[in-house]
Amino acid sequence: MHNTTGFTLTGFRITKELGTVRGIVVRSRSLIGNIGAGLQTLFGGDITLYTQLCERAREDAYQRMSAHAAALGANAILGVRYDATEIGTGITEVLCYGTAVVVESV
């Protein structure tokens, strides 16, 4: 699958547009994760526990979006974007979305 944040894909032409695809993940922080991250904040710098949680949520949302596109018969996704919203204390939704298309080499 070819994916890009752009709206064109160099070396390919769009033969069919299949519509918007998305992957949604809702994650909460665990009590143990919050304690560990709290300890990391005492020393400053990268809070790796939260970094890992965010990266995992983004990757899961991306994979779900890609699976949605594949189920529609797409071989590319254009205009890939991420959005995140805190929907409750310690609960975050991560959305990955784009436009599913069929492309062929030119």
C-alpha positions as CSV (number, residue, x, y, z in Angstrom):
1,M,0.0,0.0,0.0
2,H,1.3,3.5,-0.9
3,N,0.4,6.2,1.6
4,T,1.3,9.8,1.6
5,T,0.3,13.1,3.3
6,G,0.2,14.7,-0.1
7,F,-2.7,14.6,-2.5
8,T,-0.7,13.2,-5.4
9,L,1.7,10.2,-5.7
10,T,4.7,10.8,-7.9
11,G,4.9,8.1,-10.6
12,F,1.3,7.0,-10.3
13,R,-2.0,8.1,-11.6
14,I,-5.3,7.8,-9.7
15,T,-7.7,5.4,-11.5
16,K,-10.4,5.3,-8.9
17,E,-11.3,7.2,-5.7
18,L,-12.9,5.1,-3.0
19,G,-13.6,7.7,-0.3
20,T,-12.5,8.5,3.2
21,V,-11.0,5.8,5.3
22,R,-10.1,5.9,9.0
23,G,-8.7,4.1,11.9
24,I,-9.7,5.0,15.4
25,V,-8.1,4.0,18.7
26,V,-9.2,5.0,22.2
27,R,-6.5,4.5,24.9
28,S,-6.3,5.2,28.6
29,R,-3.2,5.5,30.7
30,S,-2.8,2.9,33.4
31,L,-2.2,3.7,37.0
32,I,1.3,2.1,36.9
33,G,2.1,4.0,33.7
34,N,1.0,7.3,35.3
35,I,3.2,6.6,38.3
36,G,6.2,5.7,36.1
37,A,5.7,8.8,33.9
38,G,5.3,10.9,37.1
39,L,8.7,9.7,38.2
40,Q,10.2,10.5,34.8
41,T,8.9,14.1,35.1
42,L,11.0,14.6,38.2
43,F,14.2,14.3,36.1
44,G,13.0,16.2,33.0
45,G,13.5,15.3,29.4
46,D,11.6,12.8,27.3
47,I,8.8,11.0,29.2
48,T,9.3,7.7,27.4
49,L,6.3,5.9,28.9
50,Y,4.0,8.5,27.3
51,T,6.0,8.6,24.1
52,Q,5.6,4.8,23.7
53,L,1.9,5.0,24.5
54,C,1.3,7.7,21.9
55,E,3.4,6.0,19.3
56,R,1.6,2.7,19.8
57,A,-1.8,4.5,19.5
58,R,-0.8,6.2,16.3
59,E,0.5,3.0,14.8
60,D,-2.6,1.1,15.7
61,A,-4.8,3.8,14.2
62,Y,-2.7,3.8,11.0
63,Q,-2.9,0.0,10.7
64,R,-6.7,0.2,11.1
65,M,-7.0,2.9,8.5
66,S,-4.8,0.8,6.1
67,A,-7.0,-2.3,6.7
68,H,-10.1,-0.2,6.0
69,A,-8.6,1.0,2.7
70,A,-7.6,-2.6,1.7
71,A,-11.1,-3.8,2.5
72,L,-12.4,-1.3,-0.1
73,G,-9.8,-2.5,-2.7
74,A,-7.5,0.5,-2.4
75,N,-3.8,0.3,-3.0
76,A,-3.0,3.8,-1.8
77,I,-4.2,6.4,0.7
78,L,-3.7,10.1,-0.1
79,G,-3.9,13.1,2.4
80,V,-3.1,11.0,5.4
81,R,-3.7,12.9,8.6
82,Y,-3.8,12.3,12.4
83,D,-6.0,13.9,15.0
84,A,-6.1,13.3,18.7
85,T,-8.8,14.3,21.3
86,E,-8.8,13.9,25.0
87,I,-12.3,12.5,25.6
88,G,-12.0,12.1,29.3
89,T,-9.3,12.3,32.1
90,G,-6.5,10.1,30.9
91,I,-8.6,8.8,27.9
92,T,-7.4,9.9,24.4
93,E,-8.9,9.1,21.0
94,V,-6.4,8.9,18.1
95,L,-7.8,9.1,14.6
96,C,-5.9,8.5,11.4
97,Y,-7.7,9.3,8.1
98,G,-7.2,9.8,4.4
99,T,-8.6,9.2,1.0
100,A,-8.5,5.7,-0.3
101,V,-7.6,5.4,-4.0
102,V,-6.6,2.9,-6.6
103,V,-3.4,4.0,-8.5
104,E,-1.4,2.6,-11.3
105,S,2.2,3.3,-12.4
106,V,2.7,5.8,-15.2
